[in-house]
Amino acid sequence: MKSAISITPTAADRIRGLLATRGKPSAGVRVGIRTKGCSGLSYTIEYADDIGKFDEVVDTGEFKVLIDPKAVMFLIGTEMDYVEEKLKSGFTFRNPNEKGRCGCGESFHV
């Protein structure tokens, strides 16, 4: 069965590094969405202390990416990447479900 999202090698490296330096055990990282920005929705990523009953679990073999159950339908087919540029760095999401993004790139709509 295909995972709800895919994780690039660069994103996997960054997640491994974050989990290794957290200082306490983690179930993985949780990806979700929240209402924010001029286009309506934005991506969230946070440490996960436990796996929720309805979380979608993407197990890479080294760590788990948990998808908030309210976000699954918006994230199916998404590729999670990590980008480092001169003036900014962070996780990026290439989501085929997006219908548009705001001008600053911080929020999207489906």
MOZIWO-V216405 format. One record per run of one state. SS is the DSSP state (@ for helix, = for strand, . for the rest). FROM is the first residue (numbers start at 0). LEN is the number of residues. If there is no record, write none. Layout:
SS|FROM|LEN ; SS|FROM|LEN
//
This chain:
.|0|4 ; =|4|3 ; .|7|1 ; @|8|12 ; .|20|7 ; =|27|8 ; .|35|5 ; =|40|8 ; .|48|7 ; =|55|4 ; .|59|4 ; =|63|4 ; .|67|4 ; @|71|4 ; .|75|2 ; =|77|7 ; .|84|4 ; =|88|6 ; .|94|5 ; =|99|2 ; .|101|6 ; =|107|2 ; .|109|1
//
